[in-house]
Amino acid sequence: MNLRDFFIALSENRALNAGAQKFGLRLGAQSVVAGTTIPEVITTIKRLNAKGIACTVDNLGEFVHDEAEALAAKNNILAVIETIHAEELNAHISLKPTQLGLSFDLELCYNNLYDIVKTAHDYGIFINFDTETYETLHQSFELMERLHKEFDNVGTVIQAYFYEALENAERFKDYRLRLVKGAYKESASLAYQTKEDIDKNYIKLIEYHLLNGKFTSIATHDHNIIAHVKRFVKEHNIPHDAFEFQMLYGFRSEMQYELAAEGFNFCTYLPFGADWYGYFMRRLAERPQNLELVVKQVFDKKTTALIGVGLGAFALGRLTKRAKK
Ligand SMILES: Cc1cc2nc3c(=O)[nH]c(=O)nc-3n(C[C@H](O)[C@H](O)[C@H](O)COP(=O)(O)OP(=O)(O)OC[C@H]3O[C@@H](n4cnc5c(N)ncnc54)[C@H](O)[C@@H]3O)c2cc1C
């Protein structure tokens, strides 16, 4: 088990997620999470919009297991949409179908998504279906396809680590797509495991959708990939309005401003909400240096305690498993 697996395991720990919510957003995550309330995230959107940067807003939520939680998530997302519309902000929505009931009631999830997509459609606001683990990938794609029959303001994410990624990009070439490397732990039977293989597939995906697809969001902090995209669009005369770069809030902020100032469309992914812990741990999993970059700024005893409890629980789990074997 490496550090990446360790942080992904922490992100999936329900008790730690619940514990973190009680502490509030004071544990080092505030540099990558844009607040816990709608007014807080709106302030950040306005600040970024003033710099020529668009935003995609993610109302964080993990472990949604009943109808009431799914309805609460839907209502929060609807409230964000209403505010984006009322305040004429340059922003759209990123959501996770599991937040709206996908893992326990597919029709409930569809109905929740329908209300969100329809309201957003009336206001001309785009809805992105973030992709999670492989377990829910195809159900999520199917829900999006059902909605796309009626509404054109939906799109999704293709994760380059999957062997089937290019096939999925071909299937959804008529959709606005966000292309990413992939954030979750997937088995070698489904996904490339090395950075080199993932990067190669990522470039193939980007080139494919830029040449054949609808609008492309290239979501990466990788300067080598960004440099490649800049060369590629120039060589192929791909207009700037056919694509955008995206990065997560709080990561490589200077580069975000520079890309926008260079005349590229730029969109910052803005997560907000009390349920920040799983998101934060996945960011540490992607790049353990983030632990230094992020936590160093505001490292406090509670963060140490939370990660420490996680380490303890993890070690205990391993020992128990070994004892059972
Ligand atoms: C906007 C956005 C939306 C996303 N949506 C999804 C989704 O729906 N589903 C999903 O599975 N994943 C999603 N992801 C996460 C994504 O899959 C990757 O896990 C994540 O972006 C890390 O990969 P990377 O492309 O940024 O580059 P990496 O491979 O992590 O980094 C490549 C290189 O870039 C440099 N670098 C990276 N980060 C930094 C930094 N902070 N500071 C300095 N240098 C750095 C380093 O040199 C590093 O070696 C999203 C990512 C973004 C940006």
The ligand as a Gaussian input file, in Angstrom:
#p B3LYP/6-31G(d) Opt

LIG

0 1
 C      -11.160000      20.750000     -12.751000
 C      -10.931000      19.325000     -12.418000
 C      -12.004000      18.445000     -12.357000
 C      -11.800000      17.101000     -12.064000
 N      -12.855000      16.217000     -12.105000
 C      -12.630000      14.889000     -11.914000
 C      -13.667000      13.913000     -12.053000
 O      -14.829000      14.236000     -12.326000
 N      -13.356000      12.608000     -11.863000
 C      -12.084000      12.195000     -11.562000
 O      -11.840000      10.988000     -11.433000
 N      -11.087000      13.102000     -11.422000
 C      -11.323000      14.428000     -11.575000
 N      -10.287000      15.310000     -11.446000
 C       -8.986000      14.869000     -10.869000
 C       -8.069000      14.320000     -11.937000
 O       -8.545000      13.093000     -12.401000
 C       -6.633000      14.129000     -11.391000
 O       -6.684000      13.182000     -10.362000
 C       -5.979000      15.388000     -10.873000
 O       -6.264000      16.495000     -11.649000
 C       -4.442000      15.189000     -10.800000
 O       -3.911000      15.004000     -12.071000
 P       -3.237000      16.192000     -12.928000
 O       -3.703000      16.035000     -14.330000
 O       -3.577000      17.507000     -12.321000
 O       -1.692000      15.976000     -12.914000
 P       -0.706000      15.077000     -12.026000
 O       -0.399000      13.834000     -12.790000
 O       -1.229000      14.975000     -10.635000
 O        0.558000      16.005000     -11.989000
 C        1.438000      16.094000     -13.090000
 C        2.569000      17.029000     -12.762000
 O        2.060000      18.380000     -12.689000
 C        2.732000      19.085000     -11.647000
 N        1.743000      19.484000     -10.626000
 C        0.553000      18.896000     -10.396000
 N       -0.102000      19.525000      -9.420000
 C        0.683000      20.529000      -8.998000
 C        0.572000      21.538000      -8.014000
 N       -0.508000      21.640000      -7.235000
 N        1.592000      22.410000      -7.867000
 C        2.702000      22.327000      -8.627000
 N        2.868000      21.378000      -9.590000
 C        1.882000      20.511000      -9.776000
 C        3.781000      18.148000     -11.075000
 O        4.977000      18.352000     -11.761000
 C        3.216000      16.774000     -11.399000
 O        4.193000      15.767000     -11.488000
 C      -10.481000      16.651000     -11.775000
 C       -9.404000      17.542000     -11.844000
 C       -9.606000      18.847000     -12.175000
 C       -8.415000      19.764000     -12.289000

